[in-house]
Amino acid sequence: MGFQIQNNEISYLRNGETVRLSACGKNSIRFQASPNGRIENQDWTLMPRKAMASAWLENDFAVLENGSMRAELYKDGRAVYYCRDKKILAEKPELAFGQGIRNYRSKASGQWSARVTFEPNEKEHFYGLGHESTGCFDLKGCTIDLRHVNAKCAIPFVYSSLGYGFLWNMPSTGRCELANNRTRWTSDSTKQIDYVVIGGMPRQVSETLADLTGHAPEMPYWATGFWQSRLRYETKEEVLRVAGRYKEMGIPLSVIVIDYFHWTEQGDYKFDPKYWRDPKEMADKLHEMGVKLMVSMWPTINEKSENYQEMLDGNMLIRTAAGSNRVFDFYGQQAEIDPTNPQTRRFVWDKLKKNYIDNGVDCLWFDEAEPEIHPEQFDNLILSMGRGDEVGLLYPYYYAKLVYDGMKEIGRDDIVTLSRCAYLGAQKFGTLVWSGDIPSTFESLSAQVKSGLNMAMCGIPWWNTDIGGFYGGDTESAYFRELIVRWFQYGVFCPVTRLHGSRKGQDRTRGIIEPTGGDNELWSFGEEAFEILKELVMLRERLRPYVETHMKTASQKGTPMMRPIFYDYPDDEQCYTLGEQYLFGDDILFAPITEQGQTKKEVYLPQGRWVLTKDAQTYLGGRWYTIEAALNEFIAFVKEGAEVINCFHSDMQ
């Protein structure tokens, strides 16, 4: 019983619990506690780094210092954290007389449900936890489920306005409560509690987070341009016709995407030869036009697939604790592959390489990456790494690793995998996350802006949305034509500019089981919208060197290109409230229009001098302004003196 200090780590054994405090990296302290009497090595995706820490005993508590961070561990088990001598975080007892530090409850599976509670701070703001259409920028007061579902990506990390990051190093399902009376993190199934506190301002915390979970690679230049996608192209002739029309019009196109049900059967991972004859020829022709080809891949598989029996017999599929292993009902009962199994990753990659990559496909779209299961009962899933309620959040991490390892093996470095979900560390595999199947509404656009900024604080700098939203868009309606323009303006100032969606309109379905949506190219929304969107694509083209520069910084330093304004102005309290305007790189401040019929917006400018791009007028920072923006205008400011201002006027090129 009592404190032990060895190698500048603190261990504490008390009735029913073993606790360890250790340095984890720059200005970082890791807390681990187990009701099993021992701490297990479960780094998951964390990559702890050595640090020059110091540990010692005071009168009735132990102290660990690491850079600007200090932790105090008391005899009752309570941990308190300081950054630069300022108290930032303290565990909160749940019972009278200061008892009830952390809570465990044994489960029939042999695991534990566990939670830890912290004292609230009235003036604290929280950001992060992945993306979800909460409509909230500051997550203080929110309760967020830690589980992946379509349009919800749970990244268990938050940044606090008090000057620290909190990483919940537990890939189990659970819950985060950022309430007014407490902050509480709960795991549904675990062997131990494990979290990391990172001290510093946003830029410092982002760099440390990248060190601890992995740096994103440099985004290849081809990915920084305009991406064309829709639900869905049915034949190679249609793909080539669309790409050719863009070329004839002189509109730069970087990537064209072939969506789902181009395959023979879910789980076959190959083109249907009836409609996609000679895909290599198609890819070659696209490459001649300077266009990359992306193809959708799902983790679903059913017994009709030519790969099903081999994957079933090889335990390469997700199994279930109860009932059939068919966990998703979508045009038949579908099982899901298990990418946490290295054998699965090898088997599936071999199929993807043979049928796609060897046929000229440049990159892959990993849909259903949560994975999507119905009902959403992660405790019913059995993966190679463990039960779904213990390790389920890791699914998209290993799903992305599947293609990254395979691409690296064949000498490819320009790896970009579009994924509907992610987990801490997935950024190092070239994961480009998108926000899932979201509605085509202005309310959805507003929510996405806030979601993207919270995602930016989670260490995953490559993020985007379906421009226009995914479902419900009627290309003939005035509402949607206004929406597509405003959303495209936003999309230009996202890490990737990708047009996608299932549109109402003419359905050219060729008799397959899944209908095809209407047109979704720049010319599909009327002449007025077309002229505006064409100019926006040209603007994005001029911005590509600027984007490339900042993507290199994202790779090297972990600094997201699209980020909240408080990231660069942490001492300006006003900036912690700005969820519908943000920085795009070091020099651009963008304020998207997110309401139907809106032609003016209140915009706050932080300290400095800012130039409005549409008229070159200069504004003094530190105050609010009302800025007008007709449909063919957007609201963007550039720091005075920044060369990127030249990109906003084609006659200045």
TORVEX-660414 format. One line per 5 residues: number of its first residue (from 0); their letters; for each residue x, y, z of C-alpha. Coordinates in pm, 1 decimal. Layout:
BEGIN
NUM	A	X Y Z | ...
This chain:
BEGIN
0	MGFQI	0.0 0.0 0.0 | 109.9 360.1 -51.3 | 315.3 552.9 -304.9 | 609.0 413.9 -496.0 | 834.9 615.5 -723.8
5	QNNEI	1052.1 444.3 -981.1 | 1199.7 580.2 -1305.4 | 1009.9 904.3 -1241.3 | 675.2 725.0 -1246.2 | 433.9 719.5 -955.4
10	SYLRN	254.1 400.0 -856.9 | -8.2 384.9 -588.1 | -176.4 73.5 -453.2 | -487.6 114.1 -244.5 | -786.8 -95.8 -161.1
15	GETVR	-940.0 -216.3 -486.8 | -726.7 -16.5 -726.8 | -379.6 26.1 -872.2 | -288.2 370.7 -1005.7 | 1.5 488.6 -1220.4
20	LSACG	109.3 840.9 -1323.0 | 373.3 874.3 -1593.9 | 511.5 1120.0 -1846.9 | 374.1 1048.0 -2192.3 | 533.4 1307.8 -2417.1
25	KNSIR	593.5 1680.2 -2427.1 | 395.9 1852.1 -2147.3 | 183.4 1538.3 -2112.2 | 87.2 1324.6 -1813.5 | -76.4 985.8 -1843.1
30	FQASP	-311.0 849.5 -1578.7 | -387.4 477.0 -1557.9 | -592.9 296.4 -1295.7 | -710.1 -62.6 -1274.5 | -945.3 -249.5 -1039.0
35	NGRIE	-763.7 -573.6 -1132.5 | -454.4 -503.2 -923.2 | -226.8 -444.6 -1223.4 | -181.0 -198.8 -1507.9 | -179.1 -363.4 -1850.4
40	NQDWT	10.4 -235.0 -2152.8 | -272.6 -114.8 -2373.3 | -144.0 177.6 -2573.6 | -398.7 109.0 -2850.8 | -313.0 380.8 -3106.3
45	LMPRK	-115.5 592.2 -2860.2 | 259.2 626.4 -2917.4 | 402.4 739.4 -2580.2 | 728.3 934.6 -2594.1 | 1003.7 969.1 -2337.5
50	AMASA	1015.2 1295.2 -2148.3 | 1236.2 1454.5 -1883.0 | 994.6 1415.2 -1594.3 | 1050.6 1440.8 -1220.8 | 858.5 1269.9 -940.1
55	WLEND	875.0 1311.4 -563.5 | 675.1 1282.4 -242.0 | 526.0 1572.1 -46.7 | 364.1 1535.4 295.9 | 53.3 1338.4 198.0
60	FAVLE	67.1 1326.4 -179.2 | 296.9 1247.9 -471.0 | 395.4 1492.6 -745.8 | 488.2 1433.3 -1109.8 | 621.2 1718.8 -1323.6
65	NGSMR	670.3 1708.6 -1698.4 | 750.4 2038.7 -1867.4 | 467.5 2282.8 -1800.7 | 247.6 2008.6 -1653.0 | 225.2 1896.6 -1290.0
70	AELYK	3.9 1628.0 -1138.8 | -63.3 1569.0 -770.9 | -188.5 1227.8 -657.6 | -343.7 1213.6 -310.0 | -386.5 925.0 -68.8
75	DGRAV	-760.2 904.5 -139.7 | -666.9 834.6 -503.6 | -767.5 1177.4 -634.4 | -556.1 1332.6 -910.5 | -525.5 1709.2 -966.2
80	YYCRD	-353.2 1870.1 -1265.3 | -180.1 2205.5 -1312.7 | -35.2 2377.5 -1617.2 | 213.8 2656.2 -1550.8 | 101.0 2644.3 -1186.8
85	KKILA	-262.6 2706.7 -1284.1 | -510.7 2441.5 -1175.6 | -677.2 2308.4 -1490.3 | -835.4 1974.3 -1397.9 | -925.8 1787.0 -1081.4
90	EKPEL	-1099.4 1457.0 -1022.3 | -1422.3 1492.2 -828.6 | -1544.2 1248.4 -560.2 | -1889.3 1106.2 -618.7 | -1967.1 1025.3 -252.3
95	AFGQG	-1971.7 1203.8 82.0 | -1652.8 1253.5 285.3 | -1450.5 1279.2 -36.9 | -1502.3 914.8 -125.3 | -1590.6 756.9 -456.3
100	IRNYR	-1285.1 848.3 -663.0 | -1356.9 668.4 -990.0 | -1617.6 401.0 -1028.6 | -1597.5 44.3 -1158.8 | -1862.0 -218.0 -1210.5
105	SKASG	-1782.1 -576.0 -1305.6 | -1938.9 -713.8 -1623.4 | -2027.0 -1070.4 -1712.8 | -1768.1 -1054.9 -1993.4 | -1490.2 -1020.7 -1734.4
110	QWSAR	-1439.5 -654.7 -1822.1 | -1547.8 -348.8 -1625.9 | -1764.1 -51.7 -1694.2 | -1572.2 244.1 -1557.8 | -1604.7 616.6 -1518.5
115	VTFEP	-1408.5 911.1 -1388.3 | -1558.2 1245.9 -1286.4 | -1392.2 1587.7 -1282.5 | -1482.5 1916.1 -1118.7 | -1668.1 2160.4 -1346.0
120	NEKEH	-1545.4 2506.7 -1434.3 | -1811.8 2764.1 -1513.8 | -1600.6 2952.7 -1768.9 | -1454.5 2649.4 -1944.3 | -1522.3 2577.5 -2312.8
125	FYGLG	-1469.3 2240.1 -2484.6 | -1402.6 2149.8 -2847.1 | -1343.4 1820.5 -3022.8 | -1501.4 1473.2 -2987.7 | -1508.4 1420.0 -3364.4
130	HESTG	-1799.2 1524.3 -3582.6 | -2170.1 1506.5 -3513.4 | -2456.9 1731.3 -3617.1 | -2518.0 1869.2 -3269.4 | -2545.0 2227.7 -3391.4
135	CFDLK	-2298.7 2315.6 -3114.7 | -1953.2 2466.0 -3147.6 | -1866.0 2495.1 -2779.4 | -1954.6 2151.7 -2639.8 | -1985.1 2271.0 -2280.4
140	GCTID	-2324.5 2147.6 -2163.4 | -2333.6 1860.9 -2415.0 | -2344.4 1487.1 -2359.4 | -2181.6 1293.0 -2642.0 | -2210.1 917.3 -2693.5
145	LRHVN	-1874.5 757.8 -2768.9 | -1981.9 533.4 -3054.6 | -1954.9 548.9 -3431.1 | -2264.8 563.4 -3649.1 | -2338.4 708.2 -3991.2
150	AKCAI	-2277.3 1087.6 -3976.9 | -2119.9 1057.2 -3631.2 | -1749.9 998.0 -3573.3 | -1649.1 969.5 -3206.7 | -1292.7 1088.4 -3142.3
155	PFVYS	-1238.6 1076.5 -2762.3 | -1036.2 1397.1 -2734.7 | -1128.3 1749.1 -2626.1 | -943.1 2077.0 -2608.7 | -1027.9 2301.0 -2313.8
160	SLGYG	-1014.0 2679.4 -2318.0 | -828.2 2653.1 -1986.2 | -526.4 2548.0 -2188.7 | -511.5 2169.9 -2202.9 | -609.5 1873.0 -2414.8
165	FLWNM	-769.6 1559.4 -2272.7 | -723.7 1226.3 -2452.5 | -943.4 937.0 -2338.2 | -717.0 647.9 -2438.5 | -991.3 387.0 -2443.5
170	PSTGR	-1143.7 267.6 -2774.6 | -1453.6 134.3 -2602.3 | -1802.7 268.0 -2648.7 | -1913.0 499.3 -2371.5 | -2012.3 855.5 -2299.9
175	CELAN	-1865.0 1199.3 -2237.7 | -2060.8 1447.6 -2026.6 | -1936.4 1806.9 -2040.9 | -2205.0 1920.7 -1800.5 | -2239.0 2225.5 -1580.7
180	NRTRW	-2220.4 2019.6 -1262.6 | -1937.1 1788.8 -1369.6 | -1724.3 1656.3 -1651.8 | -1747.7 1278.3 -1673.1 | -1600.9 1015.2 -1903.1
185	TSDST	-1752.8 666.4 -1906.8 | -1637.5 342.2 -2067.3 | -1886.7 63.3 -2131.5 | -1623.0 -210.2 -2122.6 | -1256.5 -192.7 -2028.1
190	KQIDY	-979.2 -345.8 -1822.7 | -866.5 -10.0 -1683.2 | -903.2 366.5 -1696.1 | -646.4 536.9 -1917.5 | -627.0 905.1 -2012.7
195	VVIGG	-367.5 1167.8 -2102.2 | -366.4 1536.5 -2009.6 | -168.4 1761.4 -2247.5 | -85.1 2113.0 -2131.2 | -59.1 2414.5 -2360.1
200	MPRQV	-229.4 2653.1 -2599.7 | -407.6 2506.9 -2905.7 | -104.9 2506.4 -3134.3 | 114.9 2339.3 -2872.6 | -146.4 2077.9 -2787.9
205	SETLA	-206.5 1994.7 -3155.8 | 163.5 1935.9 -3212.0 | 189.3 1710.2 -2908.2 | -127.4 1524.9 -3008.1 | 24.1 1458.1 -3351.2
210	DLTGH	341.7 1331.0 -3184.9 | 138.6 1097.3 -2964.5 | -101.8 962.0 -3226.6 | 80.3 1011.5 -3557.4 | 136.0 1285.2 -3813.7
215	APEMP	-71.9 1299.4 -4129.1 | 134.9 1258.6 -4446.0 | 165.4 1550.0 -4685.0 | -150.2 1563.5 -4893.4 | -62.6 1492.0 -5257.8
220	YWATG	-110.6 1792.6 -5482.0 | -370.2 1616.3 -5696.4 | -603.3 1593.0 -5397.4 | -612.6 1970.0 -5337.3 | -827.0 2047.3 -5643.9
225	FWQSR	-1192.8 1990.1 -5731.5 | -1348.8 1642.5 -5685.6 | -1656.7 1537.8 -5884.1 | -1890.5 1272.0 -5745.5 | -2254.4 1172.9 -5743.0
230	LRYET	-2483.5 882.9 -5666.4 | -2381.4 735.5 -5904.9 | -2205.9 684.2 -6238.4 | -2335.2 364.8 -6398.8 | -2087.4 294.0 -6677.4
235	KEEVL	-1734.4 379.5 -6779.5 | -1874.8 568.0 -7080.5 | -2065.9 797.0 -6847.2 | -1757.9 863.2 -6634.5 | -1548.9 949.6 -6939.5
240	RVAGR	-1826.1 1167.7 -7083.4 | -1848.7 1376.1 -6764.0 | -1471.4 1411.5 -6728.2 | -1445.6 1499.7 -7097.6 | -1708.0 1771.0 -7067.3
245	YKEMG	-1518.4 1934.0 -6781.2 | -1205.0 1929.9 -6995.8 | -1386.5 2078.7 -7295.3 | -1519.1 2359.9 -7076.5 | -1174.5 2431.9 -6936.4
250	IPLSV	-1289.2 2357.6 -6580.0 | -1008.5 2189.2 -6381.0 | -1104.3 1848.4 -6243.0 | -871.0 1664.2 -6006.1 | -1067.5 1353.6 -5907.9
255	IVIDY	-1378.9 1173.2 -6029.4 | -1547.0 916.7 -5805.6 | -1729.5 592.7 -5884.1 | -1971.7 516.8 -5601.2 | -2120.6 190.3 -5478.5
260	FHWTE	-2295.1 -90.4 -5668.0 | -2048.3 -74.0 -5951.9 | -1959.6 -422.4 -5825.6 | -2094.7 -766.2 -5901.3 | -2187.1 -853.7 -5542.3
265	QGDYK	-2121.4 -694.9 -5205.5 | -1792.3 -845.1 -5093.3 | -1652.0 -922.5 -5440.3 | -1445.2 -600.5 -5456.2 | -1441.8 -568.6 -5832.7
270	FDPKY	-1612.1 -395.2 -6123.7 | -1916.3 -555.0 -6280.2 | -1775.9 -644.0 -6625.9 | -2118.6 -603.6 -6784.6 | -2112.1 -227.0 -6733.1
275	WRDPK	-1743.5 -159.4 -6670.2 | -1562.8 -327.8 -6955.3 | -1187.5 -271.3 -6949.7 | -1162.8 -41.1 -6643.4 | -790.1 -1.7 -6711.0
280	EMADK	-870.4 172.3 -7037.7 | -1107.6 405.6 -6852.9 | -842.5 491.3 -6592.8 | -582.2 553.0 -6862.1 | -809.6 794.3 -7046.6
285	LHEMG	-886.5 979.6 -6725.2 | -516.6 1006.8 -6650.4 | -458.4 1152.1 -6996.3 | -705.8 1425.4 -6898.5 | -519.6 1482.8 -6570.6
290	VKLMV	-797.6 1325.6 -6360.9 | -747.4 1073.9 -6079.8 | -995.0 790.0 -6023.8 | -1145.7 698.4 -5685.7 | -1367.1 391.8 -5635.2
295	SMWPT	-1598.0 309.5 -5344.1 | -1544.2 -0.1 -5131.4 | -1773.8 -127.2 -4855.1 | -1689.9 -368.5 -4571.1 | -2017.1 -553.9 -4629.1
300	INEKS	-2023.8 -910.3 -4763.3 | -2293.2 -1174.8 -4804.3 | -2304.9 -1544.9 -4882.3 | -2349.2 -1477.3 -5255.8 | -2003.8 -1323.5 -5273.8
305	ENYQE	-1724.6 -1530.0 -5422.4 | -1513.1 -1436.3 -5118.8 | -1767.3 -1514.3 -4848.0 | -1693.1 -1876.6 -4765.1 | -1316.8 -1828.1 -4751.0
310	MLDGN	-1350.9 -1524.6 -4525.3 | -1605.7 -1702.1 -4306.5 | -1390.5 -2012.2 -4265.7 | -1083.6 -1798.5 -4199.4 | -1253.3 -1599.9 -3918.3
315	MLIRT	-1206.1 -1281.8 -4121.0 | -1560.2 -1156.2 -4056.4 | -1711.2 -988.8 -3752.9 | -1889.0 -1248.1 -3544.4 | -2163.9 -1186.7 -3293.2
320	AAGSN	-2219.9 -1287.6 -2933.4 | -2584.7 -1363.7 -3007.9 | -2770.5 -1425.7 -3331.3 | -2651.3 -1433.7 -3689.3 | -2330.6 -1264.7 -3797.2
325	RVFDF	-2536.9 -1070.9 -4053.6 | -2524.5 -731.8 -3884.9 | -2647.8 -499.8 -4163.3 | -2962.8 -544.8 -4370.2 | -2904.8 -368.7 -4702.9
330	YGQQA	-3032.8 -551.8 -5009.8 | -2986.4 -876.4 -4827.6 | -2835.8 -970.8 -4495.8 | -2475.5 -851.7 -4487.6 | -2186.0 -954.9 -4268.5
335	EIDPT	-1893.7 -714.8 -4215.1 | -1523.8 -778.2 -4259.1 | -1299.1 -756.7 -3951.2 | -998.8 -534.8 -4033.5 | -861.5 -569.0 -3678.2
340	NPQTR	-751.2 -913.5 -3798.9 | -420.8 -886.9 -3995.1 | -528.1 -1183.1 -4209.6 | -839.7 -992.9 -4315.0 | -637.3 -687.7 -4407.3
345	RFVWD	-403.3 -893.6 -4624.0 | -684.3 -1088.7 -4793.3 | -896.2 -783.5 -4875.1 | -599.7 -575.3 -4988.9 | -497.7 -846.1 -5234.8
350	KLKKN	-847.1 -829.0 -5387.1 | -847.3 -448.9 -5398.5 | -505.1 -439.2 -5558.7 | -587.5 -697.7 -5823.4 | -929.7 -561.8 -5917.6
355	YIDNG	-884.7 -187.0 -5865.9 | -528.8 -63.2 -5818.0 | -381.4 -282.3 -6091.1 | -655.3 -149.5 -6320.7 | -545.7 210.8 -6271.1
360	VDCLW	-762.7 315.0 -5976.9 | -569.1 578.4 -5782.5 | -743.1 582.2 -5446.1 | -1026.3 422.3 -5253.6 | -1338.8 541.6 -5079.0
365	FDEAE	-1405.2 341.5 -4762.3 | -1775.6 380.4 -4696.9 | -1965.2 224.9 -4403.0 | -1646.9 267.7 -4198.9 | -1803.8 273.3 -3852.9
370	PEIHP	-1899.4 -9.0 -3933.6 | -2270.6 46.7 -3983.4 | -2463.7 -217.7 -3793.5 | -2834.1 -250.1 -3718.6 | -2924.5 -246.2 -3438.8
375	EQFDN	-2632.0 -41.4 -3304.6 | -2531.9 -291.5 -3035.6 | -2153.3 -292.6 -3021.2 | -2155.5 -534.6 -2727.5 | -2287.9 -798.4 -2968.9
380	LILSM	-1981.4 -773.6 -3194.3 | -1679.7 -1002.6 -3163.5 | -1368.3 -880.7 -3342.7 | -1020.9 -1028.4 -3356.8 | -902.1 -767.2 -3104.6
385	GRGDE	-1191.1 -810.2 -2863.0 | -1557.8 -739.2 -2807.5 | -1712.3 -444.8 -2985.7 | -1796.4 -255.4 -2669.2 | -1427.2 -268.7 -2567.1
390	VGLLY	-1251.8 -201.0 -2900.9 | -1526.5 -94.4 -3142.7 | -1398.3 259.5 -3195.9 | -1081.9 112.1 -3350.4 | -1268.1 -25.7 -3653.4
395	PYYYA	-1209.0 270.2 -3890.7 | -845.0 292.8 -3777.5 | -765.6 -60.1 -3894.6 | -993.2 -22.5 -4197.2 | -771.1 268.1 -4315.2
400	KLVYD	-454.6 79.7 -4220.2 | -563.9 -197.4 -4456.8 | -512.3 15.0 -4767.4 | -224.0 222.9 -4630.7 | -4.3 -79.8 -4564.0
405	GMKEI	-90.0 -226.4 -4902.2 | -13.9 94.8 -5089.1 | 315.3 136.2 -4907.2 | 408.3 -220.1 -4995.0 | 379.9 -145.0 -5366.5
410	GRDDI	575.1 179.7 -5334.1 | 286.9 428.8 -5332.2 | 321.4 741.0 -5116.4 | 33.2 951.7 -5252.9 | -218.8 775.8 -5029.6
415	VTLSR	-560.0 932.3 -4975.9 | -845.9 717.2 -4846.6 | -1186.5 880.3 -4813.9 | -1347.2 737.1 -4500.1 | -1683.3 789.3 -4331.6
420	CAYLG	-1525.1 754.7 -3989.1 | -1192.3 764.4 -3805.8 | -1022.6 718.8 -3471.6 | -720.9 874.9 -3302.3 | -417.8 806.9 -3519.1
425	AQKFG	-604.6 731.1 -3842.4 | -461.1 1052.0 -3986.3 | -121.2 886.3 -4028.9 | -274.4 648.3 -4283.3 | -379.0 926.7 -4519.1
430	TLVWS	-738.3 921.9 -4397.5 | -963.4 1190.2 -4543.0 | -1275.1 1187.3 -4325.8 | -1611.3 1303.6 -4449.9 | -1914.9 1371.0 -4238.1
435	GDIPS	-2141.5 1098.5 -4368.3 | -2493.5 1095.2 -4509.9 | -2629.9 1434.7 -4409.3 | -2945.1 1616.0 -4529.0 | -2945.6 1883.5 -4797.6
440	TFESL	-3065.0 2172.2 -4580.0 | -2928.5 2503.9 -4459.5 | -2961.1 2377.7 -4102.2 | -2734.0 2089.1 -4197.0 | -2480.4 2326.1 -4354.3
445	SAQVK	-2468.0 2530.3 -4034.8 | -2414.6 2216.8 -3825.6 | -2137.8 2095.8 -4056.2 | -1936.3 2414.5 -4015.0 | -1930.3 2362.1 -3639.7
450	SGLNM	-1864.5 1988.5 -3675.9 | -1565.6 2053.3 -3899.4 | -1409.7 2289.6 -3648.2 | -1452.8 2038.4 -3366.9 | -1301.6 1768.2 -3587.3
455	AMCGI	-1006.5 1996.4 -3655.0 | -921.1 1994.4 -3284.3 | -897.6 1612.1 -3276.9 | -568.8 1566.3 -3460.2 | -723.5 1465.8 -3794.6
460	PWWNT	-658.1 1754.9 -4036.3 | -813.3 1603.7 -4353.3 | -1191.4 1652.5 -4338.1 | -1475.6 1748.0 -4573.0 | -1849.4 1719.6 -4638.9
465	DIGGF	-2069.6 1622.3 -4931.0 | -2109.3 1964.4 -5092.0 | -2484.0 2023.6 -5101.6 | -2553.8 1753.5 -4844.3 | -2617.4 1390.6 -4933.5
470	YGGDT	-2993.6 1339.0 -4942.7 | -3308.8 1538.5 -5014.6 | -3166.5 1784.0 -5267.3 | -3399.7 1870.9 -5556.7 | -3185.1 2018.2 -5834.8
475	ESAYF	-3488.4 2192.9 -5988.0 | -3585.1 2380.8 -5670.6 | -3483.0 2738.6 -5594.6 | -3406.7 2630.2 -5237.4 | -3148.1 2373.4 -5338.0
480	RELIV	-2994.3 2591.6 -5606.4 | -2931.0 2856.3 -5345.3 | -2804.5 2592.2 -5101.7 | -2559.8 2436.1 -5348.5 | -2399.0 2775.5 -5411.6
485	RWFQY	-2361.2 2858.1 -5042.0 | -2235.9 2508.1 -4962.9 | -1989.6 2517.9 -5251.1 | -1854.9 2849.0 -5121.9 | -1792.7 2670.5 -4792.5
490	GVFCP	-1644.1 2370.7 -4975.0 | -1380.3 2586.1 -5144.1 | -1249.6 2670.6 -4796.7 | -1236.3 2311.2 -4673.5 | -929.3 2084.9 -4687.1
495	VTRLH	-1087.1 1903.3 -4985.1 | -1349.5 2043.7 -5225.0 | -1573.1 1746.3 -5312.5 | -1916.3 1766.2 -5477.1 | -2134.2 1465.0 -5395.4
500	GSRKG	-2493.9 1372.8 -5321.5 | -2804.5 1175.8 -5413.2 | -3019.6 1423.9 -5604.3 | -3384.9 1414.6 -5691.2 | -3440.9 1427.0 -6063.6
505	QDRTR	-3409.9 1203.2 -6366.0 | -3334.6 844.6 -6270.2 | -3149.9 650.4 -6536.8 | -3142.0 323.0 -6341.6 | -3040.2 29.9 -6558.1
510	GIIEP	-3233.1 -222.3 -6354.2 | -2989.4 -290.4 -6070.4 | -3110.6 -317.9 -5715.1 | -3008.6 32.7 -5605.0 | -3155.0 334.3 -5790.2
515	TGGDN	-2935.2 603.4 -5934.9 | -2989.0 964.4 -5833.1 | -3012.7 1265.6 -6057.7 | -2731.9 1469.6 -6209.3 | -2486.2 1637.9 -5976.0
520	ELWSF	-2235.0 1815.3 -6197.4 | -2168.4 2189.4 -6195.8 | -2409.1 2237.9 -6486.8 | -2692.9 2049.8 -6313.9 | -2835.8 2336.3 -6106.5
525	GEEAF	-2930.3 2601.4 -6360.8 | -2732.2 2861.4 -6553.4 | -2699.1 3113.0 -6269.5 | -2561.1 2855.8 -6027.8 | -2332.6 2711.3 -6297.4
530	EILKE	-2159.0 3042.5 -6361.4 | -2103.3 3094.0 -5988.1 | -1979.8 2739.4 -5925.2 | -1745.0 2752.2 -6223.3 | -1579.7 3064.2 -6083.3
535	LVMLR	-1552.2 2899.7 -5742.1 | -1369.9 2601.9 -5894.8 | -1130.8 2844.5 -6063.4 | -1076.4 3016.7 -5727.9 | -996.3 2684.7 -5564.0
540	ERLRP	-750.9 2616.9 -5845.1 | -572.2 2945.4 -5773.4 | -568.1 2864.0 -5401.5 | -405.4 2523.6 -5447.6 | -45.1 2637.9 -5380.9
545	YVETH	-169.1 2804.6 -5060.3 | -354.2 2485.1 -4963.9 | -48.5 2273.6 -5041.0 | 172.5 2490.2 -4819.5 | -61.9 2458.5 -4524.4
550	MKTAS	-111.3 2086.5 -4576.6 | 264.7 2049.9 -4537.1 | 239.6 2238.4 -4207.7 | -45.5 2009.4 -4102.1 | 179.1 1713.1 -4168.3
555	QKGTP	483.3 1853.0 -3992.4 | 320.6 2024.8 -3694.7 | -28.6 1880.9 -3661.8 | -179.9 2224.7 -3727.0 | -514.2 2181.0 -3907.3
560	MMRPI	-565.9 2405.8 -4208.2 | -932.9 2464.8 -4128.0 | -940.5 2565.4 -3762.3 | -1127.8 2772.3 -3502.6 | -1017.4 3132.5 -3471.2
565	FYDYP	-921.4 3082.4 -3105.3 | -649.3 2848.4 -3232.1 | -444.8 3149.9 -3343.2 | -595.5 3399.0 -3096.0 | -625.3 3202.8 -2768.4
570	DDEQC	-623.3 3516.0 -2551.1 | -930.4 3666.1 -2720.6 | -1228.7 3536.2 -2524.2 | -1465.2 3632.0 -2806.7 | -1300.3 3382.6 -3038.6
575	YTLGE	-1420.6 3086.8 -2828.9 | -1778.8 3166.1 -2934.3 | -1723.1 3183.8 -3311.7 | -1862.6 2862.2 -3455.9 | -1965.4 2993.5 -3798.8
580	QYLFG	-1642.9 3156.9 -3906.8 | -1293.8 3016.9 -3903.3 | -937.0 3039.6 -4025.9 | -836.6 2866.5 -4345.8 | -462.0 2856.3 -4311.0
585	DDILF	-267.4 3138.0 -4150.5 | -399.9 3425.3 -4361.1 | -765.7 3364.9 -4460.4 | -1069.5 3415.8 -4238.1 | -1387.3 3271.7 -4389.2
590	APITE	-1746.3 3327.2 -4272.0 | -1990.7 3102.3 -4461.8 | -2350.9 3200.0 -4527.3 | -2563.2 2927.3 -4365.3 | -2922.6 3055.7 -4379.3
595	QGQTK	-3171.2 3058.6 -4664.5 | -3211.5 3404.9 -4813.0 | -2927.0 3545.9 -4605.8 | -2730.8 3824.6 -4776.9 | -2547.2 3976.2 -4479.9
600	KEVYL	-2369.4 3840.6 -4177.2 | -2218.6 3964.4 -3851.7 | -1847.5 3884.8 -3856.8 | -1591.0 3927.5 -3580.2 | -1232.9 4008.4 -3676.2
605	PQGRW	-953.7 3935.0 -3427.8 | -665.0 4173.2 -3370.6 | -481.4 4303.7 -3673.6 | -580.2 4455.9 -4007.1 | -795.6 4252.4 -4244.0
610	VLTKD	-876.3 4298.1 -4614.1 | -1221.9 4198.2 -4742.3 | -1152.1 3997.6 -5057.0 | -1450.2 4112.2 -5263.0 | -1367.9 4485.1 -5257.6
615	AQTYL	-1017.2 4513.1 -5105.2 | -1145.1 4733.3 -4822.6 | -938.8 4718.2 -4500.9 | -1097.1 4655.7 -4159.1 | -947.2 4694.6 -3813.0
620	GGRWY	-961.6 4385.0 -3595.0 | -1099.5 4348.1 -3243.6 | -1458.5 4432.6 -3337.5 | -1773.7 4313.4 -3517.7 | -1884.2 4415.6 -3867.2
625	TIEAA	-2194.7 4358.5 -4078.3 | -2080.7 4229.8 -4416.6 | -2307.0 4192.2 -4719.7 | -2282.5 3896.2 -4955.7 | -2515.9 3848.5 -5250.8
630	LNEFI	-2559.6 3494.0 -5378.9 | -2258.6 3526.4 -5607.8 | -2045.4 3665.5 -5323.9 | -1888.8 3513.2 -5015.0 | -1732.9 3659.7 -4704.7
635	AFVKE	-1358.4 3609.9 -4676.3 | -1091.1 3830.3 -4525.5 | -717.0 3812.2 -4572.0 | -454.3 3944.9 -4334.9 | -320.3 4273.7 -4462.5
640	GAEVI	-1.2 4214.4 -4656.6 | -61.4 3843.7 -4725.3 | 11.1 3744.4 -5085.7 | -287.3 3507.9 -5100.2 | -509.3 3813.5 -5160.8
645	NCFHS	-401.4 3790.8 -5525.1 | -581.7 3456.0 -5562.0 | -920.6 3618.2 -5516.4 | -905.5 3822.3 -5835.3 | -834.3 3634.8 -6156.5
650	DMQ	-715.5 3953.8 -6326.7 | -432.9 3972.4 -6072.7 | -289.0 3635.0 -6175.8
